[in-house]
Amino acid sequence: MDAYQPSFQTLNHLHFSNLATKPTSFHFFSRLPVEVRLEIWKSFLLARRRLFTVHLATEDGYVAGQYDLLVEQKPRINQLWNVCRESRAAAREHFRLPVLVGPSKTSTLWLNPESDYLFIRLFETKISLFIRFINDLKASDPRGVGLLHLVLNGSRDRTPKALRAFNLEPDHTLGISRDTLETFKRCIADLQSIWFIKFLPESARVGLSPSHLHAGLNRATPLFPHGIEFDLFSLDPRPIQPSMKKNEVLWGDPRDVVHAWVDMEKKLGFHNEGSDNELAREISHLLTVGATRWAPHHPTLEVRCDQTMDQFLQLEQDRVHKKYLDAEFKSWQEPEERKKNLLSAAGFWVFPLGTFDTWRHMIMEKGYQDLRGLHPGLGLFDLPQQMEETDLFYCERPWASS
């Protein structure tokens, strides 16, 4: 199949295409000592992070202590499964944590706790089942590590509501044993990073209201696709500062879900002044725009690859141009230099904890939040060129048939 050539250049296509052209062979590799080769295999496996979007829900009919975990994407099989026996052994050790997914838990997702992130997009269950889910991950890990990187949806009211339901007072029993609670406490203490995603409305990219300061496209704000593998930049490499003033106002405080989480930590005994229970986890805010388009009488468009990203960007541009043709805006042309240098990105911005503690509330009628002076990191997804076989669940370990 010929490589898909997108009509719109994106940072994703530019970045990952450049990586693909770098030399990938080393003819003297087999002459290296075994321990050196194993370290190289491990470094290759850890080079790319993965983010899985899941829905955590109570099973139909509600069976006490049971939950469903639905996964939105099927991961690509790592190349090391097809290189040699030694590389397969390294991959087998790397992808060691099995997670049962699907309505009947008949499929298995294999994770690496050190490099994989779980994004609970829909939190449709009680806090007691969330506790059991986190504990199950630890119990399923042969090394007893469990989840290290957790991502929660800060755009839905149910997430902070569920977290605030955590209460250890006698009148608010969670229906779980003391041992279960102690295991959960160890899991929370072991977390290395917690991300809270805030989904901005599409007007953060497409300004269509006459009151908008920026009528037209704002390519700076990232789009959140149905992606898995991603690279993480400490700073967004694009020239985004001129566009940071024109971001859609953050409807709802992005700190609400963080406060709910920290309150839960305190109830577990962490953060007590003068105690040794200070947590080492790193909390971050993520900002992005959902890359899914619903339209009456049209199929839903979800960004899952370069091709659907191209289609999504074309729809954005068509919407803006139609407004100009309808004379709702004065004539506007995007400068060619800006269009060339500020590429759209499928991913998310990363802001450190405390970023929004002193955020400036703009006049709501203007509809914008001034983010100038902030320098976010950027998570950038590696999208396949075109849609691959669609399968919600990853059913078998790749070595099962080898």
Number of C-alpha atoms within 10 A of each C-alpha: 4 5 7 12 12 15 13 16 18 20 20 21 22 11 14 16 12 10 11 9 8 8 7 7 7 7 6 7 12 9 8 10 9 12 9 11 17 16 12 15 19 16 11 13 20 15 10 15 18 20 21 22 21 19 19 23 20 20 17 10 6 10 9 9 16 14 23 22 21 20 22 17 19 19 18 11 11 12 12 18 19 13 10 9 13 15 20 20 15 19 22 16 13 19 18 17 23 17 17 20 23 18 14 10 13 11 17 17 21 20 22 23 20 16 17 22 23 21 22 20 21 18 22 19 19 19 19 19 21 21 21 19 20 17 22 16 20 22 15 16 18 12 10 12 19 23 26 22 21 20 22 24 21 25 20 16 13 16 23 20 16 19 22 17 15 22 16 13 9 7 7 10 12 18 8 13 9 9 9 13 18 13 18 21 17 14 20 21 18 17 18 16 16 21 24 24 24 26 22 21 16 19 22 25 25 22 21 19 15 12 12 18 15 20 22 24 21 22 20 23 27 25 28 24 23 22 24 23 18 21 17 17 14 13 14 19 13 14 13 20 14 11 17 20 17 25 26 24 21 17 15 11 14 20 18 15 26 22 14 18 20 15 18 18 19 12 15 21 13 19 16 13 8 7 9 9 14 13 14 11 15 13 17 19 24 24 24 23 21 21 21 18 15 10 8 6 6 8 9 11 16 18 25 25 21 25 19 21 28 17 17 19 20 13 14 16 14 12 16 18 18 12 17 18 11 8 10 12 17 11 11 11 9 10 8 8 8 11 13 10 12 19 22 22 26 32 29 28 28 24 22 15 15 12 13 14 10 7 12 10 11 12 10 10 8 13 19 24 21 17 20 14 10 12 18 22 18 25 24 26 30 23 24 16 18 15 13 11 7 8 12 15 19 21 16 12 16 15 13 6 6 9
